[in-house]
């Protein structure tokens, strides 16, 4: 019997890669993609462990899970960074260049 390709393993890999690439999009795009990659990789792992002789491509699922976790961590760090900047400088300062310059001078002193 020929081995089948493990369902969702390649999808988890692609979503894990995309979650890392999109981590600079304020964490809004990459965070859900990373979570979906981890969930799909876990489903693929469960299916593979039930009958490993029937499926091929388990390494894609493992790699997708790792990349999804890395993407989640990077997106959370970037999201926390953006929230910290907004909390420190203020939303109004981000809209007005003169106020932004004034707040940055206050922070540097």
PyMOL commands that set and color helices and strands:
alter all, ss='L'
color gray80, all
select helices_A, chain A and resi 9-24+28-50+58-89+91-95+97-108
alter helices_A, ss='H'
color red, helices_A
select strands_A, chain A and resi 4-5+55-56
alter strands_A, ss='S'
color yellow, strands_A
deselect
rebuild
show_as cartoon
